[in-house]
Structure formats: C-alpha cells, structure tokens
Amino acid sequence: MRYSVCGGGKRLRGILTLLACEAAGGWWPNALPAACAIEMIHAYSLIHDDLPCMDDDDLRRGKPTNHRVYGEAIALLAGDALFTQGIKTMVSCIPLGLEREYHQALAELVAASSSQGMIGGQVLDLAAEGKSLDLKELMEIHRRKTGALIRAALRMGGLIGRGDPEVMEALTTFGEALGLAFQITDDLLDLEADPEVLGKNTGSDLKKQKATYPRLVGVGEAHRLAEEEINRACRALAPLAEKGKLLVALAEAVLTRNH
C-alpha cells in the first residue's frame, strides 16, 4: 500500500480538492481527509490498471509496478485495501461541524469510483481495444475513466468549503473540462514524451490498439482539443474571480506537462 500511495506522482486530485475548498470560501485544511482519501482511491485504481489482466504495465512513476514487486495477488489486495482505507479516512477523520458536508462528499467519491464512473470507464476502455470509435464514444470513456474522479475532487472540495450553487456549478464544469483535457494530454504524452521523464513506457496505447484522441483525430487536432477544454475550464471559473486563480494556473499547466 505504501509503495504505491507514497511513491511519487502529481497528487493532482488531492490538490484539486484542497484548492476547490479554498475557492468555495472554506479553510483548505478542512479538506485534507478528503484529499488523502481520493489519492488512496486513485492509487488503488492505478495498481489494478497495471495488472496483467488489465493494461499489463511494468513501470509506474519511474518504478516497477506494484505487481512486479510484490506479485499479482498482493497487488490486488493492496488495491482493495487502499479503496477501503480511503473510505475509512473519509468517515473517521471528519472535522468538527462538517459532518453533513463530508457525507455529501463521500457520496460524490463513491459515485465517481463506481460502475457509473471510473470502473465503468475502465470496462469501456478494455472493450474498445482494437475497435473504431467516434469522438462521442471516446469522450464518454474518458469522462468516466479519468474525468469522474477529477470532477469529484472539485465537487468534494466545494462541498466541504460550503460553496453556494453558483460556485458548485463553476467547479463542476471546471472539473469536467479539466478531466477531458488531462486525458487528451495523457494520450499525447504516450506518443511524444521521454519515457524517463514520464516515468513509464511510452507507445503502449498504440501497441494495445487503445482508443485514444491522437489515434482518432490526429496529433494536431488532439492538441487543439486539449487547449479548447482548458479554455472552457478557465472560463467556468469566472464567477470565482481571484478565488479561482490557483485552479486556473493549475489547469493551464496541464497543457505543458511532461509527465
């Protein structure tokens, strides 16, 4: 468990949770249990994604994947344990006076991780290997597989920060657009990045005939779509004014990331 959850990475979803809480007018430390929980659940999903029965990857964050170090059985159990530890963290570390908000945030996290969200997206992704999809079908896969947890991070932070309906709508739209942009850039990095900087093998999507944006629309159009989604994300935060500036900066950094 520690090997995967503490072994580097961007901590994007946790950071988004904290920034959304602050943007909604809350005190960001109140969102720390939720930020830790979503990072645990993200780590569990990566362990399972890397298994031979899924994506069969050998490297993650510049290190051998969990199952390459501990074996498939322990990796499977470590992923299961991280999921339950994330839920436990959400229900056992609630800041005083935020019980209702944490219960709402937990519902968001569970829904985003479910068959309607991340898990369902992984199923669709596996089923799409070697097949021709249209853009709408590809976006639906990535809306679930990658976007659901990113969207949940923003909504969790907003709920814990007691954001009003206008703020919640802004954070939700931001999360949806950022999730798509992040996945598009992920697809591009698999083609264009330096494997040593990326921390994992490149070209794996092509070898497995995965449904990706560059494969469907071409590299140039994929870059354009990523920029379009980032612009949509930043526009959504206009009602937050100065409170949203760190989220805007983070979104803009997605376009130039190299890992």
C-alpha positions in Angstrom: 0.0 0.0 0.0 2.7 2.5 1.0 4.8 1.6 -2.1 2.0 2.8 -4.4 0.3 5.6 -2.5 3.6 7.2 -1.2 5.7 6.5 -4.3 5.6 9.9 -6.1 3.1 11.2 -8.5 1.4 14.6 -9.1 -1.2 14.4 -6.3 -3.4 16.2 -8.7 -6.8 15.0 -7.3 -5.8 15.8 -3.7 -4.6 19.2 -4.6 -7.7 19.9 -6.6 -9.8 19.0 -3.6 -7.9 21.5 -1.4 -7.9 24.3 -3.9 -11.7 23.8 -4.5 -12.4 24.0 -0.8 -10.5 27.3 -0.6 -12.1 28.6 -3.8 -15.5 27.9 -2.3 -14.6 30.1 0.7 -13.6 27.3 3.1 -10.5 26.6 5.1 -8.4 24.2 3.0 -7.1 22.1 5.9 -10.7 21.0 6.5 -10.5 19.1 3.2 -7.3 17.2 4.0 -9.0 13.9 4.9 -11.0 14.1 1.6 -7.8 14.9 -0.3 -6.0 11.9 1.2 -9.0 9.6 0.5 -9.2 10.5 -3.2 -5.4 9.9 -3.6 -5.7 6.5 -2.0 -8.5 5.6 -4.3 -6.6 6.9 -7.3 -3.6 4.8 -6.2 -5.8 1.7 -5.9 -7.1 2.2 -9.5 -3.5 2.5 -10.8 -2.5 -0.7 -9.1 -5.4 -2.6 -10.7 -4.9 -0.9 -14.1 -1.3 -2.1 -14.2 -2.2 -5.8 -13.6 -1.5 -8.3 -16.5 -5.3 -8.8 -16.8 -5.8 -5.1 -17.5 -3.0 -2.9 -19.1 -0.1 -5.2 -18.1 2.4 -2.3 -17.4 5.8 -2.8 -15.9 6.6 0.8 -14.9 4.6 3.4 -12.9 6.0 6.8 -11.7 9.5 5.7 -12.7 9.4 2.5 -10.6 8.4 -1.1 -11.2 4.6 -1.5 -10.9 3.2 -2.9 -7.7 2.6 -6.4 -9.0 6.1 -6.6 -10.4 7.5 -6.0 -6.9 5.0 -7.9 -4.7 3.2 -10.3 -7.1 -0.3 -10.1 -8.6 -2.1 -11.4 -5.5 -0.6 -8.9 -3.1 -1.1 -6.1 -5.6 -4.7 -7.0 -6.0 -5.2 -7.0 -2.2 -3.2 -3.7 -1.8 -5.6 -2.0 -4.3 -8.6 -3.4 -2.4 -7.2 -2.2 0.9 -6.4 1.3 -0.4 -10.0 1.7 -1.6 -11.4 0.7 1.8 -8.8 2.8 3.6 -9.9 5.8 1.5 -13.5 5.4 2.6 -12.4 4.8 6.2 -10.4 8.1 6.2 -13.4 10.0 4.9 -15.7 8.7 7.7 -13.3 8.7 10.6 -11.4 12.0 10.2 -14.3 14.4 9.7 -13.6 17.9 11.0 -16.0 19.1 13.7 -19.1 20.7 12.3 -18.7 19.4 8.8 -20.4 16.0 9.2 -23.2 16.8 6.6 -20.7 18.1 4.1 -18.4 15.1 4.5 -21.3 12.7 4.0 -22.2 14.5 0.8 -18.5 14.5 -0.3 -18.3 10.8 0.4 -21.3 10.1 -1.8 -19.5 12.0 -4.6 -16.4 9.9 -4.2 -18.2 6.6 -4.2 -20.3 7.5 -7.2 -17.2 8.6 -9.1 -15.4 5.4 -8.3 -18.3 3.1 -9.3 -19.6 1.4 -12.4 -21.1 4.7 -13.4 -17.7 6.4 -13.1 -14.1 5.2 -13.1 -14.7 1.5 -13.0 -17.3 1.7 -15.8 -14.8 3.8 -17.8 -12.2 1.1 -17.5 -14.6 -1.5 -18.7 -15.5 0.6 -21.7 -11.8 1.2 -22.4 -11.0 -2.5 -22.4 -14.0 -3.3 -24.6 -12.9 -0.6 -27.1 -9.4 -2.1 -27.7 -8.9 -2.7 -31.5 -12.3 -1.1 -32.4 -13.2 2.1 -34.2 -15.0 4.6 -32.1 -16.4 8.0 -32.9 -15.5 11.1 -30.8 -18.6 11.0 -28.7 -17.9 7.4 -27.6 -14.3 8.1 -26.8 -15.3 11.2 -24.7 -17.7 9.0 -22.8 -15.0 6.5 -21.9 -12.7 9.2 -20.7 -15.4 11.2 -19.0 -15.8 8.1 -16.7 -12.3 6.6 -16.6 -10.4 9.8 -15.9 -12.8 12.6 -15.7 -15.1 11.2 -13.0 -12.5 11.3 -10.2 -11.2 14.7 -11.2 -14.8 16.1 -11.3 -15.4 14.5 -7.9 -12.3 16.2 -6.4 -13.6 19.6 -7.3 -17.1 18.8 -6.1 -15.8 17.3 -2.8 -13.7 20.4 -2.1 -16.6 22.7 -3.0 -19.0 20.9 -0.7 -16.5 20.9 2.2 -15.9 24.6 1.6 -19.7 25.1 1.7 -19.8 26.6 -1.8 -23.1 28.0 -2.9 -24.9 26.7 -6.1 -23.1 29.1 -8.4 -19.7 28.1 -7.0 -20.6 24.4 -7.3 -21.7 24.7 -10.9 -18.5 26.5 -11.7 -16.3 23.9 -10.0 -18.3 21.1 -11.7 -17.9 22.5 -15.2 -14.2 23.2 -14.5 -13.7 19.6 -13.3 -15.4 18.1 -16.4 -13.4 20.1 -18.8 -10.1 19.6 -16.9 -10.7 15.8 -16.8 -11.1 15.6 -20.6 -8.0 17.9 -21.2 -5.9 15.8 -18.8 -6.8 12.6 -20.6 -6.1 14.1 -24.1 -2.7 15.2 -22.9 -2.1 11.8 -21.4 -2.8 10.2 -24.8 -0.4 12.7 -26.4 2.4 12.0 -23.8 2.2 8.3 -24.6 3.3 9.3 -28.2 5.5 12.3 -27.6 7.1 12.1 -24.1 10.5 11.0 -23.0 9.9 7.7 -21.1 12.4 8.6 -18.4 10.7 11.8 -17.7 7.2 10.3 -18.0 8.1 7.5 -15.6 6.5 4.8 -17.6 6.9 3.1 -21.0 5.5 5.0 -24.0 3.8 3.7 -27.1 1.8 1.2 -25.0 -1.6 2.6 -26.2 -0.6 2.1 -29.8 0.6 -1.4 -29.2 -2.6 -2.4 -27.5 -4.8 -0.6 -30.1 -6.3 1.6 -27.4 -8.9 4.2 -28.3 -7.1 7.5 -27.9 -7.5 11.0 -29.2 -4.4 11.1 -31.4 -5.4 7.8 -33.0 -9.0 9.1 -33.7 -8.4 12.7 -34.7 -4.7 13.1 -35.2 -2.0 14.7 -33.1 -2.6 18.2 -34.2 -6.3 18.1 -33.6 -5.8 16.4 -30.2 -3.6 19.3 -29.1 -6.3 21.7 -30.2 -9.0 19.8 -28.3 -6.9 19.8 -25.2 -6.4 23.6 -25.4 -10.2 24.1 -26.1 -11.1 22.1 -23.0 -8.6 24.1 -20.8 -10.1 27.3 -22.1 -13.6 26.0 -21.2 -12.4 25.1 -17.8 -10.9 28.5 -17.1 -14.0 30.4 -18.4 -16.1 28.3 -16.0 -14.3 29.8 -13.0 -15.1 33.4 -14.0 -17.7 33.7 -11.1 -15.0 32.9 -8.6 -12.7 35.8 -9.7 -9.5 35.9 -7.5 -10.5 32.8 -5.5 -10.2 30.6 -8.6 -6.8 31.9 -9.8 -4.8 28.9 -8.4 -7.2 26.5 -10.1 -6.8 28.4 -13.4 -3.0 28.3 -13.1 -3.1 24.5 -12.5 -5.3 24.0 -15.5 -3.0 26.0 -17.7 -0.1 23.9 -16.6 -1.8 20.7 -17.8 -1.1 21.8 -21.4 2.6 21.9 -20.9 3.1 19.0 -18.6 5.7 16.4 -19.5 4.6 13.6 -17.1 
